[in-house]
Amino acid sequence: MRASVKNKLLTGKSMGIVWSLFVKPLIAIQDSEKAHRRAVKALAIADSFLPTRGLLKLANRRAELPSERFGLSFPNPLGIAAGMDKDAQALRGWANLGFGFVEIGGVTVEPQEGNPKPRMFRVNKLQALVNRMGFNNIGSIAVAEKLAKAKSKGKWPDVPVAANIGKSKDTTNEDAAKDYSKTVERLWPYVDLFIINVSSPNTPGLHELQQDVALTAVLKACFVVNGEMAKQTGEDEKPILVKISPDLENAEITALVDIVIAAGCAGIVATNSTTTRPTSSDAKVKSQLEQSGGLSGRPLANRSTEVIRIIAEHTGGDFPIIGVGGISGVEDAWEKITNGACLLQLYSALIFQGPSVVKQIVKGLRRKLSEHGLSSLDQAVGLALSQ
Ligand SMILES: Cc1cc2nc3c(=O)[nH]c(=O)nc-3n(C[C@H](O)[C@H](O)[C@H](O)COP(=O)(O)O)c2cc1C
């Protein structure tokens, strides 16, 4: 087959068609969590063999839209959100799917089973997911070993890697500072930045850590470890960010932002999934939405963007925000950027649309920049705020 024909057959567009015709129907008949597990495993396997890795890269050739943040270079601003690859199974695979950065985790200090299954549900009609996973993961020691192996075997992605840090279910909020900071310490030698997750709706009492004294204590402990590890290794300290819930009252959001800035954090990730539900007259959708847990995907888009805007307005646009929640196309992505996000992440859209959504969004953002006569993404950040 001639190279140009082969290239055409492997473009993002044809991958999207393949996804819609073959992969999506297969996923639809499988239990959500099983389908998810198989997809991550398939990506890890495809990435580990030279020929399949070559195909993966060719089919999803990364769209470039570079930016510098937190002292790191991002080839494009769209990352894979936390929860997709909790155990860092397919680390380099995400970069080869075209993502500009990877967030692994949530990782907890000890391994955890998470909540009883089933615990992940698709709401196809709304392109939404409900999950109550409860931080199932192999724990900080095993994740650190995986990261060490990927580094030593030259399997490290060529994009920044963040670790999402969660609290173990059995750790009380009084001991949370020790719990979070131990995981930070174990993963410190490997990842580029840390996201402290105090906003998962599926660990009882976790949201309370978004309050003043508790959050300050957690962050303080993480910064102590950050300083110690930097000293030990002779490297710079690493950026620490906090991920927040969309379910906080607006006044609680600005209060939290003040705490996070005072603690010395590098930015904020807005937002996690929501415990609120949209209304629906469709009986099937209604019953799917009755599952307890966090709702992600399209119905989250507006509130997540609103939270980004509140933070950006409160900080005069000076505090970096990673925008996540309901991004399913370039319009959502652009909304989040112009309301103050400087980087983006998605999870649900990958499930419902397949990998072609990544390139489609990054290319769409490039198009938007040129339509607005802008030469870099930074120039678009917060554009809607000053209007
Ligand atoms: C099954 C599942 C597991 C998740 N696990 C985590 C997690 O461990 N830590 C976290 O901060 N967010 C977690 N999230 C939230 C996502 O990172 C993201 O914030 C949320 O899904 C909104 O993005 P989306 O609308 O693009 O899916 C999870 C989401 C889903 C659907």
The ligand as a Gaussian input file, in Angstrom:
#p B3LYP/6-31G(d) Opt

LIG

0 1
 C      -14.342000       6.198000      36.662000
 C      -13.762000       7.511000      37.091000
 C      -12.749000       7.536000      38.037000
 C      -12.206000       8.753000      38.452000
 N      -11.203000       8.751000      39.378000
 C      -10.648000       9.931000      39.768000
 C       -9.572000       9.953000      40.693000
 O       -9.085000       8.907000      41.138000
 N       -9.079000      11.158000      41.069000
 C       -9.598000      12.345000      40.589000
 O       -9.126000      13.417000      40.961000
 N      -10.580000      12.339000      39.672000
 C      -11.117000      11.175000      39.264000
 N      -12.138000      11.177000      38.335000
 C      -12.654000      12.477000      37.827000
 C      -12.008000      12.866000      36.504000
 O      -10.616000      13.034000      36.634000
 C      -12.614000      14.200000      35.987000
 O      -12.364000      15.219000      36.918000
 C      -14.116000      14.073000      35.770000
 O      -14.453000      12.829000      35.177000
 C      -14.643000      15.194000      34.858000
 O      -14.072000      15.104000      33.579000
 P      -14.900000      14.515000      32.309000
 O      -16.228000      15.204000      32.332000
 O      -14.054000      14.854000      31.123000
 O      -15.044000      13.067000      32.541000
 C      -12.685000       9.974000      37.905000
 C      -13.704000       9.941000      36.935000
 C      -14.243000       8.731000      36.524000
 C      -15.323000       8.729000      35.484000

